[in-house]
Amino acid sequence: MLLGAHTPAKNPLSEAEARGAEFVQIFLSAPRSYKKPLVRMDTEELRAAALPIYVHAPYIINVASPNNRIRIPARQTLAQACEAAERIDAHGVIVHGGHVGDDEETAVGFERWRKAIDSFDTSVPILIENTAGGGNAVLRSTANYGPLFEVLGDRNVGICLDTCHAWAAGEDLDVSVQSILASVGRIDLLHCNDSKDPQDSRRDRHENLGNGEIPEDMLLTCIRLADAPVLLETPGGVDEHITDLAWLRERV
């Protein structure tokens, strides 16, 4: 089981070494912008690294939106994120599931996801992440992974499960994992975050492991059942991530 962390993008290999992380996740462009990622000066160094690197696509992406002025730029931004991830030989691109319109059925978003994936070619797996709130969110309920993946079929997509998001959406993490495994058969990446807020808060506020509201036993059961690389997106920098990684290694 690999243990990693989201780090600043400037020197991710050094950031990983400082934390004792076995892999990293970075942004390749501003997280709240449609701006195209620049070609990095350290592209060849990152490609040659033995350390797995994952890329988080901008938060602003919503390929499930009913609004063409949001949906089409979102597809283009996702394609650009994947192109940039290919340049560094990334292991995956993580992107949030997005939201449909307030008066629409969630299932409408499944077809919009299919069209988004079919709108460009990429060799990098696209890992779709669950979200914490919003009644019209495509993946606020992890039960929606099953029908979404029925629509997506055998396309190059996977699952990124965020523990804080599932907790904030009102789910028991062990039930979420078992539901996904039963319907899709795998989880490709686990964003392991505690939560500052109570269950079903619909608030996406990450906390350091063991300091939040998620019961320790539930979080650890989720990690073991998921059987996937475990990545921290917890608050703080190097020192806090060292502590969180030690928390995981002691218990898992």
N, C-alpha and C positions, 0 to 999 in steps of 0.2 A: 504494500500500500504506500504509494508516494504521498509525501506531505509537502505542500507548497504554500505560497503566499502571493497576493497581489502586491506588486511593488511599483515605485516610480519607474517611469519608462526610460529615463536617461541612461542609466547603467544597470540594466536588469541582472546581468551576470554577477556583478559586484554586490548588488543588493541581495541576491539569493545567497551568495557566500556569507555575507554578514549575518544573515538570519539562520543559516544552516538549513535553508529550504532546498528541496530536491527538484522543484520545478517552480515556474513563476507564471503569473498572468499580468499583462500590461495593456495599456491603451496605446494605440498607434496614431491616434488623433484626439482632438478635444472631445471629451465625453458628451458634451451637450451642443454639438455643432455638426452640420452637414459637410464641413470643410474636408476636402480630400486629404488623406494621409500623405505626408512627404516621404520621399525615399530617404531612408536612414543612412548615415555615414558608416554605421557599424553593421550593415546588412550581412556582409560576408562572415563577420565574427559570430553573429547570431545564428546564421545558417550552419556554421561549423560546430556550434556548441553541442555538447552531449546533453546539456540540460534541456528538458522539454519546456517549450514556451507556448502559452495560450494567449490569445488576443481577445479582449473584451471590446465588442463593437459599441459605438456611441449609444447612450441611453435614449437619445432622441428618436431612435428608429421605432416606427410603428407600421409594419407592413400589413396589419389587419385593419387599419383605419378605413372608414367609408369615404373619406375625403381624398380625392386624387392628388391634391396639392400637398398632402402629407404622405400618402401611401407610395406614390411614384418616387419622390425624392428619398424615401426610406429604403426602397428597393435598391436605388442607385448607391446610397451610402453603405448598405450592407455589402453590395458587390465590391465597392472600393475597399472596404475593410478586409474582405476575403482576398482581394488582389494583393493588398499590402501584407497580409498574413502569409500568403504564398511566397512572397519575396524572402521572408525570414524562415521559411519551412516550419511554420507554426503547427502545433498539434490540433488546434481547433479554434473556432471563432464563436464566442459566446454572445448571444443576443436575446433580449427580453421578448416575451411572447406577444406583448402589445395589447391593444384594446379595440373592440368593435364599437359601433355607434351605440348610444344610450338606448335606442329603441330596437336594437338588432339582437337576434339570437347569437350566442357565442359561436355556434357551429359555422356561421358565415365566415368567421376568421380562419377556419381550417382551410377553406378553399383559397382564401387570399394568401395564406402561407404557401400553398402549393404553387400558385402563380408567381409568387416572389422567388421561390427556389428555382422555378423553371425559367426565370427571366435572365439568368446568367449562368456561366459555368465556373466551377471552382473545384480544385483538388483538396481543399481544406474542409474537414467536417464542420458543419454548422450546428452548434449545440444550443438548443432553445431552452431558455431559463424561465422558471415559474416566477410569478410576481406576487406582491404582498397584498394589494388592495384593488378595489374597483369592481363593481358588480358586472361590468362589461369586459373585464380582462379575460383574454383567451385562456390564460393558464393561472388564474388565481386558484382554481381547483386543480390539483394534480391528477384528478380523475379524468381530466380532459386530454392528458397525454395519449391515452389509448385511442380515442376517436381521431385526434389530430394525426397520429402516426398511421392510422388506417388510410387517411387521405393522402399522406405524403409517400406511403409505400416504401420502396427500397432506395429512395433518394439519399444523398450523402448528408444525412442529418442525425443528430443524437440529442441526448438529454443532459442538461445541467440542472441539478436540483439544489436550490438554496434553502438551507434549514431555517434561517430567520424569516424568509418570505413565506414558507409553508406554515410556520408557527403563527406569524402575523395574520395569515389568511384563515386561521382557526383550525388547523389540522394537527393531528397527532403524527409526529414524524415517522414512527415505525409503520403506521398504517399507510402513510403516503408512499413510503419506499415499497412496501409489499404490493400496493395497488399498481405502481409503475412497473415493477418487475413482472407482475401477473399479466399486464396488458401489452407491454412493449418488450420485456425480457432483459432489459439492461438499464443501467445509469452510467453515463460516460464520464461525468465530473460532478463532484460534490463541493458546493460552496458551503463551507462549515463556519457558520456564524451564530453566536448567541444573540439574544434579542434584549433590547432595553425595555421593551413593553410587554404587557400581558398577552396571552394567547387571544387571537381574534381581534387584535387592536387595529388591524389594517395599516399599521405604521411600519415602514421599512427603516428601522434604526438598529444597526448592528452593534453588538457588544462583544467584549473579549470573553473568551471561553471560561465558563464557570462563574462569571460575574453578572450574568443576565437572568432572564426569567425562564429559559428553557430548562426543564429538569435534566440533570446530568445523565441519568440512566437512559432517558429518551434520546438524548443527543448521541450517546455512545452506541445505543442499539441501532439507530439510523446509520451511523458510520459503518458499523459492521455489516449490516444488511446490504447497504449500497455497494460495497466491495468495489469502490472506484477511487481514483486519485482524489485526495482531500486537499482543498485549497482554502486558505484563510482570506477573508476580506474584513478582518476585524480592525477596530480603531487603533491609531498610534503608528509608530514606526518600527525601527529595528528591535528595540528592547521589548516592546509589547509583543511583537511577533515571535521573538525568541521564547518568551514566557508561554505564549499560546501553543507553539510547537512542542515545547516541553510538556505541557498539559496533555496534549494528544499522545505523545510517545509514552508517557507514564501509564496511560489508561488503555491505549489501543495497541 
